[in-house]
Amino acid sequence: MSSKEAEMEARLRARPLLETGSAPVGLQPLMLGAARDSYLYVPTTYSADRPAPLVLLLHGAGGHARQGLDLLRSLADAAGLLLLAPASRDHTWDLLVDRRDGPDAAMIDRALEQTFSRYAIDPVRLAIGGFSDGASYAFSLEISNGDLFTHVIAFSPGFVAPAGHSRWWVGAQP
């Protein structure tokens, strides 16, 4: 695979639409057709006439999508944040399993598209973050999607693998 092809696999197409319709609040499974489900948490204070910040949360190896949500729900309620927590298809993210972006990046894109089509998201307050492998994947996806994400939150990342440089790893080798 060429570096250009690898970069395109890491590129997310979804973008906020500033939707104004009403949509459900609370914890919602996204039903994206994967064996492990992904979730969206929308605080009860959400209002479509006030675009909300969104945090895309990526779990660590062996973890699950609900972990970050359970830890951050009270903060999301207080700050009016929407929390989007996709689940990797394997025990960790495809970048670590296959050393390339693939099904997990595509699933993240679908989760973002679904969220953006139903909720008014503030495009200048869109963060990606995670823990451990999720933090490393967040860094790696942000590099190819800097026009989408305005903030990165990384707890204990181990590496970053820029798209198109699958053999160039900064930090610990996975």
Stockholm file with secondary structure:
# STOCKHOLM 1.0

chainA/1-174         MSSKEAEMEARLRARPLLETGSAPVGLQPLMLGAARDSYLYVPTTYSADRPAPLVLLLHGAGGHARQGLDLLRSLADAAGLLLLAPASRDHTWDLLVDRRDGPDAAMIDRALEQTFSRYAIDPVRLAIGGFSDGASYAFSLEISNGDLFTHVIAFSPGFVAPAGHSRWWVGAQP
#=GR chainA/1-174 SS CCHHHHHHHHCCCCCCCCCCSCCCCEEEECCCSCSSCCEEEECTTCCTTSCEEEEEEECCTTCCTHHHHHHHHHHHHHHTCEEEECCCSSSSCHHHHTSSCCHHHHHHHHHHHHHHHHSCEEEEEEEEEEETHHHHHHHHHHHHTTTTCSEEEEESCCEECCTTCTTCCEESCC
#=GC SS_cons         CCHHHHHHHHCCCCCCCCCCSCCCCEEEECCCSCSSCCEEEECTTCCTTSCEEEEEEECCTTCCTHHHHHHHHHHHHHHTCEEEECCCSSSSCHHHHTSSCCHHHHHHHHHHHHHHHHSCEEEEEEEEEEETHHHHHHHHHHHHTTTTCSEEEEESCCEECCTTCTTCCEESCC
//
